[in-house]
Amino acid sequence: MKIKKKIIKNFFVQHFLAFITFLYIKLVSATSVIVEKNTHNPEYYWNNNKPFILAFWHSQLMMISFCWKSNTKINILASGHSDGRFGAIVGNYFKLLQVIVMEDLEQ
């Protein structure tokens, strides 16, 4: 494994970079306007205590915590791949619960 890959996969480096990412997302959220559309759809489920699936595209994934208007905890699916694990670490700073999905390599 190359030295760059070893450094990036280091536990402490990943958590440090995740914290920097968290601060950047907080800065972006404080200086941006988030436009929410079709909020009546999730509000129905929140008001009736019903589960539902909320889908975000990768580029918007970390903004989930700013759009989730319920006291109910949110579970996000995170890939077992390194970028999914990194997203899960960042999500921890936003109090998002992760379900890590591991690939079955023995098919």
QUIWO-V107899 format. One record per residue. SS is DSSP state (helix for helix, strand for strand, loop for the rest). PHI is phi as a letter, one per 40 degrees, with the letter a starting at -180 (999 if undefined). Layout:
# QUIWO-V107899
ss=[SS/SS]
phi=[PHI/PHI]
This chain:
# QUIWO-V107899
ss=[loop/loop/helix/helix/helix/helix/helix/helix/loop/loop/helix/helix/helix/helix/helix/helix/helix/helix/helix/helix/helix/helix/helix/helix/helix/helix/helix/helix/helix/helix/loop/loop/loop/loop/loop/loop/loop/loop/helix/helix/helix/helix/helix/helix/helix/helix/helix/loop/loop/loop/loop/loop/loop/loop/loop/loop/loop/helix/helix/helix/helix/helix/helix/helix/helix/helix/helix/loop/loop/loop/loop/loop/loop/loop/strand/strand/strand/strand/strand/loop/loop/helix/helix/helix/helix/helix/helix/helix/helix/helix/helix/helix/helix/loop/loop/loop/strand/strand/strand/strand/strand/loop/loop/loop/loop/loop/loop]
phi=[999/c/c/c/c/c/c/c/c/c/d/c/c/c/c/c/c/c/c/c/c/d/c/c/c/c/c/c/c/c/b/b/b/c/c/b/b/f/c/c/c/c/c/d/c/c/c/b/f/b/c/a/b/b/b/b/c/d/c/b/d/c/c/d/c/c/b/c/b/b/c/c/c/b/b/b/c/b/c/c/c/d/c/c/c/c/c/c/c/c/d/d/c/c/g/c/c/b/b/c/b/c/c/c/c/b/b]
